[in-house]
């Protein structure tokens, strides 16, 4: 049961990255690209957490934690730039 | 399974690098360069180097995006 769920998670992450890259290439506005990159950030954090379970080394979760904090900062900076702040 | 994702991540690094060079919009180019760093960090984790991945995620993807946007704002003031 757990193996099935983990395989489903890998497949969903795969298609999320594929469609995120497609939106990044096709996106006509800047906001579309920023949203696509925010999506891929969240998906990458999920991938790191999933790989930590796959490899059995839970020190990898620290990377996901650090990246979760910093990606929020990056998207916030881009949003402030688009609103004439920063 | 993880090998297929690894190939996809490396293709994503290539695509975002090409987009960072070719995009007209400045913000789009900066954000695409940040995405290349993000996928590189995930690749480092899969290659069993979590300390390198943490440094890449904090400096390459977090700090450099903010500093690039700040520099664009200071120098040009337009998109």
Backbone of each chain as nested JSON, in Angstrom:
{
  "chains": [
    {"id": "A", "residues": [
      {"number": 1, "name": "UNK", "atoms": {"N": [0.833, -1.206, 0.0], "CA": [0.0, 0.0, 0.0], "C": [0.865, 1.252, 0.0]}},
      {"number": 2, "name": "UNK", "atoms": {"N": [1.861, 1.26, 0.871], "CA": [2.731, 2.434, 0.93], "C": [3.55, 2.568, -0.348]}},
      {"number": 3, "name": "UNK", "atoms": {"N": [3.977, 1.423, -0.898], "CA": [4.748, 1.473, -2.14], "C": [3.919, 2.042, -3.281]}},
      {"number": 4, "name": "UNK", "atoms": {"N": [2.636, 1.638, -3.327], "CA": [1.75, 2.169, -4.372], "C": [1.588, 3.67, -4.243]}},
      {"number": 5, "name": "UNK", "atoms": {"N": [1.421, 4.131, -3.003], "CA": [1.249, 5.575, -2.794], "C": [2.507, 6.337, -3.194]}},
      {"number": 6, "name": "UNK", "atoms": {"N": [3.687, 5.781, -2.87], "CA": [4.929, 6.472, -3.22], "C": [5.138, 6.499, -4.732]}},
      {"number": 7, "name": "UNK", "atoms": {"N": [4.772, 5.39, -5.408], "CA": [4.894, 5.389, -6.873], "C": [3.951, 6.404, -7.496]}},
      {"number": 8, "name": "UNK", "atoms": {"N": [2.727, 6.5, -6.967], "CA": [1.782, 7.507, -7.461], "C": [2.331, 8.91, -7.235]}},
      {"number": 9, "name": "UNK", "atoms": {"N": [3.0, 9.125, -6.1], "CA": [3.573, 10.441, -5.823], "C": [4.67, 10.778, -6.815]}},
      {"number": 10, "name": "UNK", "atoms": {"N": [5.512, 9.784, -7.152], "CA": [6.547, 10.035, -8.159], "C": [5.943, 10.403, -9.512]}},
      {"number": 11, "name": "UNK", "atoms": {"N": [4.899, 9.686, -9.908], "CA": [4.272, 9.971, -11.212], "C": [3.655, 11.358, -11.219]}},
      {"number": 12, "name": "UNK", "atoms": {"N": [2.973, 11.723, -10.112], "CA": [2.35, 13.049, -10.056], "C": [3.402, 14.151, -10.084]}},
      {"number": 13, "name": "UNK", "atoms": {"N": [4.531, 13.936, -9.389], "CA": [5.596, 14.936, -9.393], "C": [6.183, 15.076, -10.789]}},
      {"number": 14, "name": "UNK", "atoms": {"N": [6.336, 13.935, -11.481], "CA": [6.85, 13.971, -12.855], "C": [5.97, 14.842, -13.744]}},
      {"number": 15, "name": "UNK", "atoms": {"N": [4.648, 14.594, -13.709], "CA": [3.781, 15.366, -14.593], "C": [3.673, 16.815, -14.153]}},
      {"number": 16, "name": "UNK", "atoms": {"N": [3.794, 17.086, -12.845], "CA": [3.782, 18.482, -12.401], "C": [4.972, 19.242, -12.947]}},
      {"number": 17, "name": "UNK", "atoms": {"N": [6.148, 18.606, -12.937], "CA": [7.328, 19.292, -13.467], "C": [7.192, 19.493, -14.975]}},
      {"number": 18, "name": "UNK", "atoms": {"N": [6.659, 18.471, -15.67], "CA": [6.497, 18.603, -17.127], "C": [5.568, 19.761, -17.475]}},
      {"number": 19, "name": "UNK", "atoms": {"N": [4.416, 19.836, -16.798], "CA": [3.479, 20.904, -17.139], "C": [3.976, 22.261, -16.659]}},
      {"number": 20, "name": "UNK", "atoms": {"N": [4.725, 22.288, -15.558], "CA": [5.318, 23.547, -15.123], "C": [6.323, 24.079, -16.12]}},
      {"number": 21, "name": "UNK", "atoms": {"N": [7.139, 23.178, -16.688], "CA": [8.109, 23.617, -17.701], "C": [7.386, 24.086, -18.956]}},
      {"number": 22, "name": "UNK", "atoms": {"N": [6.296, 23.394, -19.317], "CA": [5.522, 23.837, -20.485], "C": [4.941, 25.232, -20.278]}},
      {"number": 23, "name": "UNK", "atoms": {"N": [4.427, 25.468, -19.078], "CA": [3.895, 26.811, -18.809], "C": [5.007, 27.853, -18.807]}},
      {"number": 24, "name": "UNK", "atoms": {"N": [6.188, 27.44, -18.326], "CA": [7.326, 28.369, -18.326], "C": [7.745, 28.723, -19.74]}},
      {"number": 25, "name": "UNK", "atoms": {"N": [7.691, 27.747, -20.652], "CA": [8.091, 28.035, -22.034], "C": [7.004, 28.838, -22.742]}},
      {"number": 26, "name": "UNK", "atoms": {"N": [5.735, 28.42, -22.582], "CA": [4.657, 29.015, -23.364], "C": [4.105, 30.297, -22.766]}},
      {"number": 27, "name": "UNK", "atoms": {"N": [4.375, 30.533, -21.473], "CA": [3.719, 31.623, -20.769], "C": [3.983, 32.969, -21.41]}},
      {"number": 28, "name": "UNK", "atoms": {"N": [2.913, 33.658, -21.777], "CA": [3.113, 34.881, -22.531], "C": [3.454, 36.053, -21.617]}},
      {"number": 29, "name": "UNK", "atoms": {"N": [2.949, 36.024, -20.372], "CA": [3.222, 37.138, -19.465], "C": [4.28, 36.735, -18.443]}},
      {"number": 30, "name": "UNK", "atoms": {"N": [4.808, 37.741, -17.777], "CA": [5.8, 37.469, -16.738], "C": [5.169, 36.782, -15.537]}},
      {"number": 31, "name": "UNK", "atoms": {"N": [3.92, 37.16, -15.232], "CA": [3.26, 36.589, -14.057], "C": [3.055, 35.089, -14.218]}},
      {"number": 32, "name": "UNK", "atoms": {"N": [2.772, 34.651, -15.473], "CA": [2.621, 33.219, -15.724], "C": [3.903, 32.47, -15.391]}},
      {"number": 33, "name": "UNK", "atoms": {"N": [5.023, 33.06, -15.774], "CA": [6.306, 32.386, -15.512], "C": [6.621, 32.357, -14.032]}},
      {"number": 34, "name": "UNK", "atoms": {"N": [6.297, 33.44, -13.332], "CA": [6.569, 33.468, -11.884], "C": [5.721, 32.423, -11.168]}},
      {"number": 35, "name": "UNK", "atoms": {"N": [4.46, 32.308, -11.572], "CA": [3.586, 31.321, -10.944], "C": [4.052, 29.905, -11.264]}},
      {"number": 36, "name": "UNK", "atoms": {"N": [4.518, 29.688, -12.511], "CA": [5.025, 28.358, -12.882], "C": [6.241, 27.996, -12.043]}},
      {"number": 37, "name": "UNK", "atoms": {"N": [7.099, 28.976, -11.771], "CA": [8.299, 28.686, -10.989], "C": [7.949, 28.461, -9.527]}},
      {"number": 38, "name": "UNK", "atoms": {"N": [6.934, 29.174, -9.034], "CA": [6.476, 28.909, -7.668], "C": [5.922, 27.499, -7.543]}},
      {"number": 39, "name": "UNK", "atoms": {"N": [5.174, 27.056, -8.576], "CA": [4.665, 25.679, -8.612], "C": [5.808, 24.677, -8.578]}},
      {"number": 40, "name": "UNK", "atoms": {"N": [6.825, 24.93, -9.396], "CA": [7.93, 23.963, -9.448], "C": [8.767, 23.988, -8.176]}},
      {"number": 41, "name": "UNK", "atoms": {"N": [8.767, 25.106, -7.459], "CA": [9.436, 25.144, -6.156], "C": [8.759, 24.201, -5.168]}},
      {"number": 42, "name": "UNK", "atoms": {"N": [7.437, 24.292, -5.11], "CA": [6.689, 23.432, -4.186], "C": [6.861, 21.963, -4.56]}},
      {"number": 43, "name": "UNK", "atoms": {"N": [6.833, 21.694, -5.877], "CA": [6.992, 20.319, -6.34], "C": [8.4, 19.801, -6.03]}},
      {"number": 44, "name": "UNK", "atoms": {"N": [9.395, 20.671, -6.133], "CA": [10.76, 20.249, -5.818], "C": [10.927, 19.943, -4.343]}},
      {"number": 45, "name": "UNK", "atoms": {"N": [10.279, 20.724, -3.488], "CA": [10.33, 20.436, -2.049], "C": [9.704, 19.069, -1.765]}},
      {"number": 46, "name": "UNK", "atoms": {"N": [8.582, 18.801, -2.441], "CA": [7.948, 17.492, -2.283], "C": [8.847, 16.384, -2.796]}},
      {"number": 47, "name": "UNK", "atoms": {"N": [9.576, 16.646, -3.889], "CA": [10.482, 15.628, -4.443], "C": [11.639, 15.344, -3.501]}},
      {"number": 48, "name": "UNK", "atoms": {"N": [12.171, 16.399, -2.866], "CA": [13.273, 16.188, -1.919], "C": [12.79, 15.368, -0.722]}},
      {"number": 49, "name": "UNK", "atoms": {"N": [11.601, 15.69, -0.223], "CA": [11.061, 14.943, 0.914], "C": [10.799, 13.49, 0.548]}},
      {"number": 50, "name": "UNK", "atoms": {"N": [10.311, 13.29, -0.673], "CA": [10.033, 11.923, -1.126], "C": [11.321, 11.14, -1.315]}},
      {"number": 51, "name": "UNK", "atoms": {"N": [12.356, 11.813, -1.822], "CA": [13.629, 11.121, -2.002], "C": [14.306, 10.828, -0.669]}},
      {"number": 52, "name": "UNK", "atoms": {"N": [14.053, 11.672, 0.34], "CA": [14.583, 11.386, 1.681], "C": [14.014, 10.081, 2.215]}},
      {"number": 53, "name": "UNK", "atoms": {"N": [12.728, 9.848, 1.909], "CA": [12.148, 8.562, 2.321], "C": [12.665, 7.419, 1.46]}},
      {"number": 54, "name": "UNK", "atoms": {"N": [12.862, 7.691, 0.17], "CA": [13.322, 6.658, -0.757], "C": [14.731, 6.195, -0.391]}},
      {"number": 55, "name": "UNK", "atoms": {"N": [15.612, 7.159, -0.058], "CA": [16.992, 6.807, 0.261], "C": [17.166, 6.408, 1.715]}},
      {"number": 56, "name": "UNK", "atoms": {"N": [16.163, 6.699, 2.557], "CA": [16.276, 6.354, 3.964], "C": [17.229, 7.228, 4.755]}},
      {"number": 57, "name": "UNK", "atoms": {"N": [17.541, 8.418, 4.205], "CA": [18.445, 9.337, 4.898], "C": [17.678, 10.616, 5.205]}},
      {"number": 58, "name": "UNK", "atoms": {"N": [17.303, 10.798, 6.457], "CA": [16.383, 11.878, 6.775], "C": [17.094, 13.202, 7.007]}},
      {"number": 59, "name": "UNK", "atoms": {"N": [18.418, 13.217, 6.798], "CA": [19.13, 14.501, 6.813], "C": [18.737, 15.338, 5.597]}},
      {"number": 60, "name": "UNK", "atoms": {"N": [18.215, 14.681, 4.558], "CA": [17.804, 15.411, 3.358], "C": [16.602, 16.305, 3.617]}},
      {"number": 61, "name": "UNK", "atoms": {"N": [15.87, 16.027, 4.685], "CA": [14.708, 16.869, 4.974], "C": [15.125, 18.276, 5.368]}},
      {"number": 62, "name": "UNK", "atoms": {"N": [16.362, 18.443, 5.885], "CA": [16.846, 19.777, 6.213], "C": [16.959, 20.649, 4.97]}},
      {"number": 63, "name": "UNK", "atoms": {"N": [17.369, 20.033, 3.849], "CA": [17.459, 20.781, 2.597], "C": [16.085, 21.272, 2.181]}},
      {"number": 64, "name": "UNK", "atoms": {"N": [15.097, 20.392, 2.307], "CA": [13.729, 20.785, 1.953], "C": [13.235, 21.912, 2.848]}},
      {"number": 65, "name": "UNK", "atoms": {"N": [13.621, 21.86, 4.131], "CA": [13.203, 22.899, 5.078], "C": [13.812, 24.243, 4.71]}},
      {"number": 66, "name": "UNK", "atoms": {"N": [15.126, 24.24, 4.46], "CA": [15.817, 25.485, 4.089], "C": [15.26, 26.021, 2.781]}},
      {"number": 67, "name": "UNK", "atoms": {"N": [15.012, 25.128, 1.841], "CA": [14.506, 25.613, 0.57], "C": [13.09, 26.138, 0.679]}},
      {"number": 68, "name": "UNK", "atoms": {"N": [12.294, 25.538, 1.535], "CA": [10.941, 26.032, 1.745], "C": [10.909, 27.436, 2.305]}},
      {"number": 69, "name": "UNK", "atoms": {"N": [11.857, 27.74, 3.203], "CA": [11.913, 29.099, 3.739], "C": [12.4, 30.082, 2.679]}},
      {"number": 70, "name": "UNK", "atoms": {"N": [13.44, 29.713, 1.929], "CA": [14.07, 30.674, 1.029], "C": [13.275, 30.899, -0.244]}},
      {"number": 71, "name": "UNK", "atoms": {"N": [12.536, 29.877, -0.715], "CA": [11.759, 30.082, -1.927], "C": [10.62, 31.058, -1.679]}},
      {"number": 72, "name": "UNK", "atoms": {"N": [10.085, 31.016, -0.467], "CA": [9.058, 32.002, -0.099], "C": [9.633, 33.413, -0.191]}},
      {"number": 73, "name": "UNK", "atoms": {"N": [10.876, 33.575, 0.283], "CA": [11.532, 34.879, 0.206], "C": [11.73, 35.318, -1.239]}},
      {"number": 74, "name": "UNK", "atoms": {"N": [12.114, 34.371, -2.109], "CA": [12.35, 34.724, -3.502], "C": [11.081, 35.158, -4.208]}},
      {"number": 75, "name": "UNK", "atoms": {"N": [10.003, 34.395, -4.023], "CA": [8.739, 34.75, -4.671], "C": [8.209, 36.069, -4.129]}},
      {"number": 76, "name": "UNK", "atoms": {"N": [8.434, 36.305, -2.819], "CA": [8.021, 37.573, -2.215], "C": [8.785, 38.736, -2.833]}},
      {"number": 77, "name": "UNK", "atoms": {"N": [10.082, 38.547, -3.079], "CA": [10.888, 39.611, -3.688], "C": [10.423, 39.901, -5.102]}},
      {"number": 78, "name": "UNK", "atoms": {"N": [10.105, 38.848, -5.873], "CA": [9.621, 39.064, -7.241], "C": [8.289, 39.8, -7.213]}},
      {"number": 79, "name": "UNK", "atoms": {"N": [7.411, 39.434, -6.277], "CA": [6.108, 40.09, -6.192], "C": [6.263, 41.562, -5.818]}},
      {"number": 80, "name": "UNK", "atoms": {"N": [7.182, 41.856, -4.891], "CA": [7.419, 43.247, -4.548], "C": [8.005, 44.02, -5.714]}},
      {"number": 81, "name": "UNK", "atoms": {"N": [8.839, 43.355, -6.523], "CA": [9.398, 44.034, -7.692], "C": [8.303, 44.369, -8.692]}},
      {"number": 82, "name": "UNK", "atoms": {"N": [7.386, 43.416, -8.93], "CA": [6.331, 43.661, -9.908], "C": [5.364, 44.732, -9.447]}},
      {"number": 83, "name": "UNK", "atoms": {"N": [5.291, 44.956, -8.134], "CA": [4.407, 45.998, -7.614], "C": [5.161, 47.287, -7.337]}},
      {"number": 84, "name": "UNK", "atoms": {"N": [6.304, 47.49, -7.988], "CA": [7.113, 48.694, -7.843], "C": [7.594, 48.928, -6.426]}},
      {"number": 85, "name": "UNK", "atoms": {"N": [7.87, 47.868, -5.734], "CA": [8.416, 48.004, -4.389], "C": [9.911, 47.759, -4.403]}},
      {"number": 86, "name": "UNK", "atoms": {"N": [10.383, 46.945, -3.477], "CA": [11.791, 46.522, -3.335], "C": [12.732, 47.699, -3.246]}}
    ]},
    {"id": "B", "residues": [
      {"number": 1, "name": "UNK", "atoms": {"N": [12.711, 4.72, -11.434], "CA": [11.812, 5.876, -11.315], "C": [12.596, 7.15, -11.066]}},
      {"number": 2, "name": "UNK", "atoms": {"N": [13.555, 7.067, -10.162], "CA": [14.301, 8.293, -9.834], "C": [15.226, 8.691, -10.982]}},
      {"number": 3, "name": "UNK", "atoms": {"N": [15.585, 7.698, -11.822], "CA": [16.448, 8.038, -12.959], "C": [15.689, 8.878, -13.987]}},
      {"number": 4, "name": "UNK", "atoms": {"N": [14.412, 8.536, -14.19], "CA": [13.596, 9.314, -15.129], "C": [13.44, 10.741, -14.63]}},
      {"number": 5, "name": "UNK", "atoms": {"N": [13.214, 10.885, -13.316], "CA": [13.1, 12.226, -12.755], "C": [14.41, 12.983, -12.858]}},
      {"number": 6, "name": "UNK", "atoms": {"N": [15.524, 12.269, -12.728], "CA": [16.849, 12.898, -12.848], "C": [17.053, 13.448, -14.26]}},
      {"number": 7, "name": "UNK", "atoms": {"N": [16.647, 12.655, -15.27], "CA": [16.76, 13.132, -16.659], "C": [15.867, 14.349, -16.872]}},
      {"number": 8, "name": "UNK", "atoms": {"N": [14.657, 14.301, -16.287], "CA": [13.743, 15.438, -16.425], "C": [14.312, 16.684, -15.763]}},
      {"number": 9, "name": "UNK", "atoms": {"N": [14.957, 16.512, -14.6], "CA": [15.532, 17.666, -13.912], "C": [16.688, 18.255, -14.714]}},
      {"number": 10, "name": "UNK", "atoms": {"N": [17.513, 17.403, -15.308], "CA": [18.627, 17.921, -16.108], "C": [18.111, 18.628, -17.361]}},
      {"number": 11, "name": "UNK", "atoms": {"N": [17.052, 18.085, -17.975], "CA": [16.433, 18.78, -19.107], "C": [15.848, 20.112, -18.665]}},
      {"number": 12, "name": "UNK", "atoms": {"N": [15.307, 20.16, -17.451], "CA": [14.785, 21.421, -16.931], "C": [15.872, 22.455, -16.711]}},
      {"number": 13, "name": "UNK", "atoms": {"N": [17.065, 22.007, -16.262], "CA": [18.192, 22.939, -16.12], "C": [18.564, 23.526, -17.475]}},
      {"number": 14, "name": "UNK", "atoms": {"N": [18.609, 22.657, -18.499], "CA": [18.948, 23.14, -19.851], "C": [17.911, 24.133, -20.366]}},
      {"number": 15, "name": "UNK", "atoms": {"N": [16.623, 23.773, -20.206], "CA": [15.56, 24.628, -20.748], "C": [15.541, 25.974, -20.046]}},
      {"number": 16, "name": "UNK", "atoms": {"N": [15.698, 25.963, -18.707], "CA": [15.65, 27.244, -18.008], "C": [16.893, 28.08, -18.295]}},
      {"number": 17, "name": "UNK", "atoms": {"N": [18.038, 27.439, -18.563], "CA": [19.204, 28.208, -18.97], "C": [19.009, 28.874, -20.316]}},
      {"number": 18, "name": "UNK", "atoms": {"N": [18.431, 28.131, -21.269], "CA": [18.158, 28.719, -22.591], "C": [17.157, 29.866, -22.469]}},
      {"number": 19, "name": "UNK", "atoms": {"N": [16.12, 29.672, -21.621], "CA": [15.123, 30.727, -21.433], "C": [15.737, 31.951, -20.769]}},
      {"number": 20, "name": "UNK", "atoms": {"N": [16.655, 31.75, -19.832], "CA": [17.289, 32.887, -19.161], "C": [18.1, 33.717, -20.139]}},
      {"number": 21, "name": "UNK", "atoms": {"N": [18.622, 33.087, -21.183], "CA": [19.367, 33.858, -22.183], "C": [18.414, 34.528, -23.156]}},
      {"number": 22, "name": "UNK", "atoms": {"N": [17.339, 33.823, -23.563], "CA": [16.561, 34.274, -24.712], "C": [15.343, 35.117, -24.378]}},
      {"number": 23, "name": "UNK", "atoms": {"N": [14.908, 35.162, -23.117], "CA": [13.668, 35.879, -22.812], "C": [13.866, 37.385, -22.929]}},
      {"number": 24, "name": "UNK", "atoms": {"N": [12.813, 38.074, -23.377], "CA": [12.874, 39.525, -23.497], "C": [12.704, 40.195, -22.141]}},
      {"number": 25, "name": "UNK", "atoms": {"N": [11.775, 39.655, -21.343], "CA": [11.482, 40.266, -20.048], "C": [12.612, 40.017, -19.058]}},
      {"number": 26, "name": "UNK", "atoms": {"N": [13.007, 41.062, -18.352], "CA": [14.104, 40.949, -17.387], "C": [13.729, 40.061, -16.217]}},
      {"number": 27, "name": "UNK", "atoms": {"N": [12.515, 40.247, -15.687], "CA": [12.098, 39.458, -14.531], "C": [11.987, 37.991, -14.895]}},
      {"number": 28, "name": "UNK", "atoms": {"N": [11.48, 37.717, -16.098], "CA": [11.398, 36.331, -16.545], "C": [12.764, 35.681, -16.641]}},
      {"number": 29, "name": "UNK", "atoms": {"N": [13.749, 36.428, -17.123], "CA": [15.099, 35.874, -17.245], "C": [15.713, 35.597, -15.876]}},
      {"number": 30, "name": "UNK", "atoms": {"N": [15.533, 36.528, -14.933], "CA": [16.101, 36.345, -13.592], "C": [15.46, 35.148, -12.898]}},
      {"number": 31, "name": "UNK", "atoms": {"N": [14.139, 35.029, -13.048], "CA": [13.425, 33.938, -12.4], "C": [13.783, 32.598, -13.041]}},
      {"number": 32, "name": "UNK", "atoms": {"N": [14.011, 32.608, -14.355], "CA": [14.443, 31.367, -15.018], "C": [15.825, 30.936, -14.538]}},
      {"number": 33, "name": "UNK", "atoms": {"N": [16.714, 31.891, -14.31], "CA": [18.027, 31.545, -13.761], "C": [17.896, 30.967, -12.354]}},
      {"number": 34, "name": "UNK", "atoms": {"N": [16.94, 31.502, -11.576], "CA": [16.676, 30.925, -10.254], "C": [16.159, 29.504, -10.343]}},
      {"number": 35, "name": "UNK", "atoms": {"N": [15.372, 29.227, -11.392], "CA": [14.862, 27.864, -11.561], "C": [15.978, 26.892, -11.905]}},
      {"number": 36, "name": "UNK", "atoms": {"N": [16.969, 27.349, -12.672], "CA": [18.122, 26.483, -12.967], "C": [18.846, 26.119, -11.674]}},
      {"number": 37, "name": "UNK", "atoms": {"N": [18.985, 27.096, -10.764], "CA": [19.63, 26.8, -9.478], "C": [18.794, 25.841, -8.633]}},
      {"number": 38, "name": "UNK", "atoms": {"N": [17.471, 26.015, -8.717], "CA": [16.582, 25.136, -7.947], "C": [16.718, 23.692, -8.401]}},
      {"number": 39, "name": "UNK", "atoms": {"N": [16.684, 23.469, -9.706], "CA": [16.802, 22.103, -10.199], "C": [18.196, 21.55, -9.946]}},
      {"number": 40, "name": "UNK", "atoms": {"N": [19.206, 22.407, -9.985], "CA": [20.556, 21.943, -9.647], "C": [20.629, 21.5, -8.198]}},
      {"number": 41, "name": "UNK", "atoms": {"N": [19.922, 22.215, -7.305], "CA": [19.918, 21.828, -5.89], "C": [19.257, 20.462, -5.703]}},
      {"number": 42, "name": "UNK", "atoms": {"N": [18.141, 20.233, -6.399], "CA": [17.479, 18.927, -6.289], "C": [18.378, 17.819, -6.842]}},
      {"number": 43, "name": "UNK", "atoms": {"N": [19.092, 18.147, -7.926], "CA": [20.022, 17.165, -8.502], "C": [21.15, 16.833, -7.533]}},
      {"number": 44, "name": "UNK", "atoms": {"N": [21.631, 17.842, -6.803], "CA": [22.672, 17.579, -5.807], "C": [22.173, 16.671, -4.693]}},
      {"number": 45, "name": "UNK", "atoms": {"N": [20.91, 16.863, -4.3], "CA": [20.351, 15.98, -3.258], "C": [20.312, 14.547, -3.754]}},
      {"number": 46, "name": "UNK", "atoms": {"N": [19.89, 14.357, -5.014], "CA": [19.797, 12.998, -5.547], "C": [21.189, 12.395, -5.707]}},
      {"number": 47, "name": "UNK", "atoms": {"N": [22.2, 13.243, -5.967], "CA": [23.573, 12.757, -6.052], "C": [24.25, 12.652, -4.687]}},
      {"number": 48, "name": "UNK", "atoms": {"N": [23.456, 12.672, -3.603], "CA": [23.928, 12.443, -2.224], "C": [24.915, 13.495, -1.751]}},
      {"number": 49, "name": "UNK", "atoms": {"N": [24.608, 14.783, -2.029], "CA": [25.416, 15.863, -1.48], "C": [24.498, 16.917, -0.869]}},
      {"number": 50, "name": "UNK", "atoms": {"N": [23.939, 16.657, 0.312], "CA": [22.939, 17.589, 0.849], "C": [23.514, 18.932, 1.288]}},
      {"number": 51, "name": "UNK", "atoms": {"N": [24.812, 18.974, 1.667], "CA": [25.368, 20.262, 2.079], "C": [25.557, 21.199, 0.891]}},
      {"number": 52, "name": "UNK", "atoms": {"N": [26.014, 20.631, -0.238], "CA": [26.123, 21.423, -1.461], "C": [24.746, 21.9, -1.908]}},
      {"number": 53, "name": "UNK", "atoms": {"N": [23.765, 21.032, -1.768], "CA": [22.406, 21.393, -2.169], "C": [21.868, 22.524, -1.311]}},
      {"number": 54, "name": "UNK", "atoms": {"N": [22.187, 22.497, -0.024], "CA": [21.683, 23.565, 0.852], "C": [22.329, 24.896, 0.498]}},
      {"number": 55, "name": "UNK", "atoms": {"N": [23.631, 24.872, 0.197], "CA": [24.306, 26.107, -0.203], "C": [23.764, 26.625, -1.527]}},
      {"number": 56, "name": "UNK", "atoms": {"N": [23.552, 25.72, -2.471], "CA": [23.02, 26.128, -3.775], "C": [21.622, 26.705, -3.645]}},
      {"number": 57, "name": "UNK", "atoms": {"N": [20.807, 26.096, -2.789], "CA": [19.44, 26.581, -2.628], "C": [19.422, 27.943, -1.965]}},
      {"number": 58, "name": "UNK", "atoms": {"N": [20.298, 28.159, -0.979], "CA": [20.231, 29.435, -0.262], "C": [20.874, 30.556, -1.06]}},
      {"number": 59, "name": "UNK", "atoms": {"N": [22.039, 30.322, -1.64], "CA": [22.749, 31.395, -2.329], "C": [22.321, 31.484, -3.786]}},
      {"number": 60, "name": "UNK", "atoms": {"N": [22.381, 30.364, -4.509], "CA": [22.128, 30.42, -5.937], "C": [20.704, 30.773, -6.283]}},
      {"number": 61, "name": "UNK", "atoms": {"N": [19.769, 30.205, -5.55], "CA": [18.38, 30.42, -5.917], "C": [17.701, 31.493, -5.083]}},
      {"number": 62, "name": "UNK", "atoms": {"N": [18.067, 31.621, -3.805], "CA": [17.395, 32.592, -2.958], "C": [18.005, 33.968, -3.041]}},
      {"number": 63, "name": "UNK", "atoms": {"N": [19.308, 34.044, -2.738], "CA": [19.94, 35.351, -2.59], "C": [20.198, 36.032, -3.922]}},
      {"number": 64, "name": "UNK", "atoms": {"N": [20.64, 35.252, -4.937], "CA": [21.029, 35.898, -6.187], "C": [19.821, 36.461, -6.921]}},
      {"number": 65, "name": "UNK", "atoms": {"N": [18.642, 35.802, -6.791], "CA": [17.43, 36.348, -7.41], "C": [17.077, 37.706, -6.82]}},
      {"number": 66, "name": "UNK", "atoms": {"N": [17.146, 37.793, -5.49], "CA": [16.814, 39.05, -4.816], "C": [17.815, 40.13, -5.2]}},
      {"number": 67, "name": "UNK", "atoms": {"N": [19.103, 39.772, -5.248], "CA": [20.123, 40.777, -5.554], "C": [20.016, 41.239, -7.015]}},
      {"number": 68, "name": "UNK", "atoms": {"N": [19.698, 40.301, -7.929], "CA": [19.517, 40.693, -9.329], "C": [18.335, 41.649, -9.474]}},
      {"number": 69, "name": "UNK", "atoms": {"N": [17.22, 41.332, -8.797], "CA": [16.055, 42.211, -8.901], "C": [16.351, 43.582, -8.319]}},
      {"number": 70, "name": "UNK", "atoms": {"N": [17.08, 43.606, -7.204], "CA": [17.457, 44.882, -6.583], "C": [18.347, 45.692, -7.52]}},
      {"number": 71, "name": "UNK", "atoms": {"N": [19.281, 45.006, -8.198], "CA": [20.184, 45.707, -9.117], "C": [19.434, 46.228, -10.326]}},
      {"number": 72, "name": "UNK", "atoms": {"N": [18.477, 45.447, -10.851], "CA": [17.69, 45.929, -11.993], "C": [16.868, 47.145, -11.596]}},
      {"number": 73, "name": "UNK", "atoms": {"N": [16.312, 47.092, -10.391], "CA": [15.529, 48.238, -9.919], "C": [16.409, 49.472, -9.764]}},
      {"number": 74, "name": "UNK", "atoms": {"N": [17.634, 49.288, -9.27], "CA": [18.506, 50.435, -9.043], "C": [19.047, 51.014, -10.338]}},
      {"number": 75, "name": "UNK", "atoms": {"N": [19.273, 50.164, -11.353], "CA": [19.95, 50.681, -12.536], "C": [18.986, 51.141, -13.607]}},
      {"number": 76, "name": "UNK", "atoms": {"N": [17.91, 50.393, -13.851], "CA": [17.047, 50.754, -14.971], "C": [15.727, 51.359, -14.556]}},
      {"number": 77, "name": "UNK", "atoms": {"N": [15.109, 50.799, -13.553], "CA": [13.837, 51.328, -13.121], "C": [12.691, 50.993, -14.041]}},
      {"number": 78, "name": "UNK", "atoms": {"N": [12.916, 50.094, -14.998], "CA": [11.833, 49.65, -15.872], "C": [11.995, 48.165, -16.114]}},
      {"number": 79, "name": "UNK", "atoms": {"N": [10.985, 47.562, -16.722], "CA": [11.011, 46.113, -16.894], "C": [11.964, 45.727, -18.01]}}
    ]}
  ]
}
